[in-house]
Every structure is written in C-alpha cells, then in structure tokens.
C-alpha cells in the first residue's frame, strides 16, 4: 500500500462475506515523515441532494477530487460480475460524480470533511457512480475497536457476528408487489409502520439449495415481519440476522396473497465462507462459497474448482466445475478429495466425474493423470490466519507416491532392426487421460500478458518408414523394396488398419500402422525456450521398434520442449500410452519421443510397425509422391502429389518472444496438399518415406503493433532423421539417458552456429564475386545456382567473431559448398577425423577472398534442463532462439527471464520477460548458480536492487520486495539418471516463524 508515496506492508484483517469492504492492518511506526489524520465517519449524514467529494488516487501517486450530488439512497446493489463476487441485500447511494477505475474504496466526504460512504463502482458509459453506505462498516469497526483495547504486541482475531438465511432479497415498489398478490391491508400496515416515504417492501429473489431458507422460502415471497417486527429495509433485516446467529427467528411472508409464517435458524455466515483451499498441480480447489453457490444455485460446501491448474486442465476440467467423484469414490467435501489423492501414485490415471453450472443436469466423465514429474510442489493446504492476515501452508498429506522403477543398465546399441520390422514388435505404456471434449485440436492459451487468446489449430502430422535390416543406410533399394512388400502382404493378410480398403493406395496401407497421434501438454510452471502454447497435438511416425523401446519422430511444432508430458495414440491399435522426449534436434524441425513397447500386449505388438526411411536418392522436381497422414479419427488419408520444388529455402523471422524457428533448412514443396492444418509423410509408391510433411510455426505482423501466429507445412527430407537414428542405434557419443529403465548414450551434434541464407549467383556477381567461383559453384550444383551468405552468428558461438554478416561462403576445406547439407556433412566429418573441430573456410567479404579457420560447436538434444523461479520470474540459460538475435550482455548472460507469474513480486515491480538479470544488490549474476548463491542471502520482505539488460541491449535498474511466503525460490531440474524432472526448494519462509 502507498501512503504519502511511501510503500508499506499491510495485512488483511477482515473482508465482509457479503458487502464490498474490508479492513487492513499496518504499522504506523514504519512510516517516516508522515502527518496523518483520521477521517470522521458519519453514515447518518448521507441524504438526497447532499453535495459530496470523492477523493481518489491512481496507483498511490496522483490524487484527484471529483464532485457530485447524491441522487438516490435506495439504489439496488450493482451487479459487477455474473460469476464472481457480488454485493447484495444492500442499498447503495448513487451520484453523477464520474469516478473511474482505480478509485474504488476512496472516501466519499461531505462539506464538513466527514466520510459518508465508500466509492464502490461506476458505469463506464455514463457518469453514474455507486457508493457503499457506512453503517455496516462502522459496526465492524466498532468490534475491532473494542477488541483493540486488549491488544498487546499484535493484532488478535476479532469475531464479527454475521448471520444469513442463504436467501437473496430485492426491494420492489408497492405497485409491483401488488401484482405479486400483496393484500391491501398488509400494504397499509407496512406503510404505516415504516419510515415516512417508504416506497416498497423486500421480496425473495433466490434461495440457495441446502440453506436454512431452502424449502421454506420461494422466489416471489413478500417479507412482512421478522420476529413480529415489520421489515422493509435491508439494513434492519441484516441487523436482526447478525444479532441472531445460531438462533431461531420467525418470518411472516405473503405468497401469492396467502399469509405464511416460517421458523428458520440463522446460520453463521463465516461457516460457509471458505477459510482454506487445496493447491495441487497448480489447481486451486476449495469448498463452494456462499457467493458462488448463490450465483450457480449449488449447495454450499461442494468441492469447487476455482482454477483447474495443470493436472485438471489436461483432462479438460473447466473452471467453476464441481467434483463429484474421483477414482470411483464419492466426493462430497474437500477432505474426501484429499483422502483419494493421498492414495494415488505418480503417473496413475483415474476417472473423474464433475458437473458444470452451464450444464448442471449431466455429469461429465474424464480421465485425470497424476503428474509423473515434479512440475509443482506436493499438494498443499492453505489456511487463512486472521491474526496475521496471511494464508499459512502445510502439506495436504504425507507423500507416499510410488516412483517408476528404473534399471541402471548400460546399453551401447539397440536390438537389431531386422527384429523390429519382421517380428512386428511394438511399444506400449499406460494410457493417458482424455475426454471427448478434449480431443479437439483447436488450441487455446494465454499470451505473455496473461490475456486469453484463441490460437490457430496446430495439427502436425508426420510419418516415416522402416529401417534397413543391418542398420546400414546404404542398403540397396531392392532389399528395402522386399521389406516393404513383405510388410504390405502381412498387413493385407491380417486385415489390419482402417486404410486396408479396396480403394486405398499401397503407400497408405503400408504407412498407416506406423503413424501415431501425439498430444503434448506443457506445464505453465515451466514454459521454457519461448514456447507459445500449453497444448499441442500432431502426428508422428514410428522409426524404431523393439522389445524394449520404440522411437517416434515428430516435428518441433508439436514437441517444442523437453519439459512436457506426451501421450501417444496409435493408428494401428486402439491404445493411449505416455512417451518421453529423448531428443530435440538443435537445428532441424524434428524431435524424437520414446515409448515403452512392453505394455502393448501381443495384439498391439503385432499391429504396430516401424516405418522405413529412404533418405537417398534425394527427391527431384517432377517426382510423384504420396502424401499420407491421419485425421482426427486416427484414420489414414492420402493423395498423390507432384514435387514442384525439392530444395525450397525457409526464411522465418524471429517472433516477438524468441522461440524455435527453422533455419538452415531446405524443404520440399508440392503442387497440392490437404491444407496448412494437415501434415504427415511423403512416400514413394511402395510406402517408403522420402520426407516428413511437417508443420512449421511463424509469426506475421497484423497492423503496426500486433502479431499473429500462423502455421504452414512443408516436407523435411529424412536424411537428418536417419543420421540421428543411426547414431542412437550404434551408440551415441554423448551423455547417457535413462530410457525405459535402460541407460543409453545419446548423440551429440556438431554444428556451425551461423544462420545462412541463399543468394542467386546472378546477384552474387553484382556484389563482385569472380567468374571463376561462379563457374565452380555451378559445376558443383547446376540446379540450385546459388551461394550461401551469412545472416548472423549465434551469440556465444565459436564463429561469432570470425564471420560477419554478408560474408559469402564459397568453400569449406577447399571443397565448394552450395547448400546447407554441404555444411552439415563437413561438420559431421569432423567427428570422424582428427581436425580439432575447426573448418577451413573460404569466404568472400567486401570484394576480397579470405581463408579463415572457424570453430564449430557441439550441442546435445536435451534442450533446456534447468529452470529457477525467483520472486515469480522463471529464469533459464538463454536458448538458441535468443542467441540467434546476436546479442549477449558482457556483464553475464546466464540468467535469462523467460516468463513471469501474475500476482508475483516481479509482476508488482515490473521485472518482466525478455531480459537478463546481471546484478542483484550489486553482486554479478553471470549464471544460474551465481543467482542462487546471491538470493540465498536475501531475507523475506527485503527490498532488492536488480540490474537488468533487455534484448534490445537497454540496461535498467529496479527494486522489488522479496516474498518468500507466497513466492519461495525453487529449482526444476531434469535428472538423466532417473529421467524425471525434480523440484527442489532453494529458500522459503517457515510458516512457524511468522
């Protein structure tokens, strides 16, 4: 809170369950150089025609005073929202003061400086403003003042009695009430017993099921008396209820002109106001409050999903859902849900039943998957502590999750591929949670600012073919043809696959058993590497299949990061199983997902097959290919197309928030396809995969300040997939990774971290390139007739200070190069030879021919494997898309802010994404370890000075206040020994020390 432009800490003491006001406590001794006076409260001074002033502010800085005149004293409570908090059973004051947002809670004062109301709301289309009268505020304040006499060192809990019948009343005029059947004698009695000028009476508007008034009061009942006292005003009714908590009261009503008398027990309003909630996998679940029960017409106390978080959103459980059953057990209160959760193991799938207020008469059935990785803290219970104003946290139950067992077996090679293709072994695993409502590929997410946006559908369909019997990439075409024909005969003989119909092509029948639909979920707690969505779906292809493991190739527009949960659905066999991301290519647009083939069962093992890859010879213009993919029903769809351009160059610009984009790639273009939402594989007539018809993501400018995500499909030649598969089969040269209980060495990729683009030789001649080099390049590649130029070097790469923008790459190791694959081949050759990882490059720069020795970089396929959350900002090492912008701060570049969380300290003080944290309290933070060491020394509530550098190289210094109670510092790290993402708390506040 700001007071005299000083920021001070306040603690909530009380928030009224019905009315729009509350109390906060602050320490006046913490404020320096402040003279303040208390505003006298005079609720009785409010009257029609009173001239008032509304004293407001803007973010605690600018003070404004607006004038007005009270026009009405009996304005019904304005309805601020349909599904959230509403004030009701209250008269508001109305005036044309024109107050706007940001001034809520400001005092409304009269000409004597006395507060007569609180500014509560207004209409944006008019000057109307609504003010909350102070009668109930003064009553609550008096309870605090009485309790304050006994305070010693800190605030104590003060009980403010509040009663309710769980019924909503409206004040209606006598004319309308007569139409409801009010007897004339009753009207005369009410007019005579009420204050002069009374214009109406209270009428029941709604009754909450299961409340004290349920089955006793009905909408349209006219309230006449309470405990034999005529009641026509909200204030008097509320006073009687507050003074009669847990006591019987007598209500006299008229229903359609018939007098009735009912005895009701006044319920304690605080007993149906949630004081605790469960947080599990990012979801917030608590007993249904009176406010929402009134809005949705549900019984108070039901298990209510305030926020679905990650685990429930994966199962398509929406906000405002009421959980009725989990794992076959009835859920009637929050304790029932906690008891069931305590019995579930990590990775287990259980059914869940819920209802929604929009479709309350039908139950929805979904499958919920318990998080296998530690994306979030263990389930916790938050309880409101009225003495401190904080929500204390404790574990919901003692964790007894059973982690998946792993076998530490070293493996340097895989089983023979001949066994995969001819024994028909396939992978399997436990099925995933899904629902008919969640099967849609229409994806929704939130942008960086947190506002909801509907993103275009991301449906990627990929597929590829089986491998050669002896694992050699140079096996003759005749042998591969025999294998594909054999698989085709087996498929037709067994009658398997939806594509085995009379009019299906051979390619479609062969490929269908190898296709897989993937559903990918990225936890919001670790959206790394600039990933722009939380949910993806697309099609992959099985490229390896054995007794112990299967591998699926899929584009990186479906599997964007390794920190994700992947589920696979097979076209050849109806089962859903989990997969694990084991390789993300640092350059090419594909990833590899592993699955456990031991759980498919004998039928599934015989149905699912591995595809056959045919990387050579390369496709040429005019070649006929078959485009095969899956539709949403997991049925194969195909068409015959013609290659129009086998070596088209991609030119994808950087997104507003840097993320992976395909560079240094040549793709295949077709004359006809199924549109940008369909992807799959390109095969020859025998079903051998020549290219993956993959999805690519780009961002297009719309107007001057906005951008939209778009997707398109192109063919990726399978030579890169074949090389990676061959390296995994023969045993990679990189670190080991646990896959299905077996440790396997994964490959490392040597690359030249330079972004290149092509220039036609006709243009290159205009830049001064000699005719000898032009002829040499034409001789090397008479089709492309191009030269590669440097667009930029990745910051921090070994080529950064050697190559410059605009350099023409003529030759490497004295051999002319004309395409990206030439560069990849010479880099790959370095791993075989003993050249020390350097390339002898001949370049053309500003009219001169130069020979340079340029180093290469070695990268793995793990992606980002470590992330830290400090004060609500998610920091990581800068990923390649950031480094591709060509800038890293000299002060240190290992702490890059990838995301920020709403409501966190960094949100409050403006430490947003797309910048580096280079100093904390004057101490350098060149890497994540340095940040951890510096922040460990910071205490709760301490102001911290942070120096940052933006992507545009602009430095900035800001301060923020660390909050270890709600925003502890934690780390999420991938452990290759267990193949599990583990979460570790670095520093938090012990609730017992509050």
Number of C-alpha atoms within 10 A of each C-alpha: 14 12 12 14 12 14 12 13 12 14 16 16 20 20 13 18 20 18 17 19 17 15 15 13 14 13 10 10 7 11 14 9 7 13 7 9 6 6 11 12 18 18 18 11 14 22 15 15 13 16 17 25 20 25 19 23 17 11 12 16 12 9 11 13 12 14 17 21 17 20 17 17 18 16 15 19 21 18 12 13 10 10 13 10 17 19 21 19 20 22 23 23 26 24 25 17 21 19 29 16 13 13 21 18 20 18 24 26 25 20 10 8 15 18 24 24 29 25 24 23 25 23 15 12 7 11 14 18 23 29 27 27 24 19 16 17 20 14 13 20 15 13 14 20 13 11 15 15 8 10 12 8 6 9 17 16 17 17 13 16 15 22 23 25 20 24 20 17 21 22 23 17 14 18 11 12 21 15 11 17 16 23 16 12 8 14 17 10 12 20 18 12 14 16 11 8 7 15 16 20 25 25 24 19 16 21 23 24 17 14 19 19 22 16 11 14 23 16 14 20 26 30 21 25 17 20 13 11 15 21 22 25 20 18 14 14 17 17 14 19 24 19 13 19 19 15 13 14 17 15 21 21 24 20 18 16 17 11 15 15 14 13 15 18 19 24 23 19 20 18 14 19 18 17 16 18 23 24 23 24 23 22 20 19 26 24 26 26 23 27 22 20 23 21 18 18 17 19 18 24 20 19 26 27 23 18 19 24 22 24 20 24 20 27 24 20 30 18 18 21 22 26 25 21 19 21 18 12 15 15 23 16 17 20 15 15 21 18 14 16 18 15 12 18 18 16 20 18 19 16 17 23 22 22 19 19 15 10 9 15 9 11 15 19 19 23 23 26 22 20 18 17 19 17 23 20 16 18 20 19 21 19 16 15 15 18 15 17 17 18 17 19 20 12 14 20 15 9 14 11 14 12 13 14 9 15 13 14 11 14 15 16 15 17 15 15 20 18 14 23 26 16 15 21 28 33 27 27 20 19 19 25 24 21 17 11 12 16 14 12 18 15 18 16 15 15 13 16 11 11 8 11 11 11 17 15 18 25 30 33 31 34 37 36 30 29 28 22 18 11 15 10 17 11 14 10 13 9 11 20 15 12 22 24 15 15 24 20 14 16 20 15 9 11 12 19 23 17 24 20 13 6 7 15 20 18 26 27 26 30 35 31 27 29 35 30 27 29 26 23 22 25 23 18 21 24 20 30 25 22 18 20 19 19 22 23 26 31 34 37 35 31 26 30 35 26 20 20 22 27 27 29 26 33 28 24 25 29 32 28 26 24 29 23 21 24 24 27 21 25 25 25 19 10 16 22 22 23 28 21 25 21 21 23 21 21 18 19 26 26 26 27 25 24 28 25 24 20 18 23 14 12 11 22 23 20 22 29 34 31 30 30 26 28 20 13 9 13 18 14 14 14 14 18 23 26 30 33 31 27 17 13 9 21 15 24 19 21 17 19 18 18 19 17 18 20 21 15 17 17 15 14 13 17 20 14 17 22 21 27 22 22 19 20 20 21 19 23 21 22 11 13 20 14 9 18 18 25 31 34 33 36 29 18 16 21 32 27 29 28 31 34 33 33 30 23 19 19 17 15 12 9 7 6 6 10 14 13 14 15 17 16 24 22 26 28 27 21 19 17 24 19 15 19 21 18 17 20 22 18 18 20 16 17 14 19 20 23 24 24 20 19 22 24 22 25 24 20 22 21 20 23 25 24 16 24 22 23 15 12 21 13 12 19 13 9 14 13 21 14 11 9 16 19 14 16 22 18 12 15 15 12 9 16 19 22 26 26 23 18 17 21 25 21 21 16 18 18 21 17 11 12 21 16 14 17 20 26 25 25 24 21 14 11 16 21 24 23 23 17 15 15 19 16 12 18 23 16 13 16 16 8 9 9 11 10 19 19 20 16 21 22 22 22 19 12 10 9 16 13 15 15 14 18 19 20 16 15 17 17 20 21 21 18 17 19 25 27 23 26 24 26 24 24 28 25 22 23 19 20 19 23 18 25 16 15 16 21 19 8 15 17 23 23 26 28 26 27 26 26 22 13 11 20 23 21 16 13 12 13 27 21 21 21 25 31 29 26 22 21 14 12 14 16 23 19 17 20 12 18 22 18 12 17 18 13 8 16 16 15 13 12 14 17 15 18 21 23 22 18 19 10 13 9 15 13 13 13 17 19 18 24 21 20 19 18 21 18 24 20 18 22 18 20 14 16 16 21 20 19 20 17 19 15 13 16 21 17 16 11 12 7 5 9
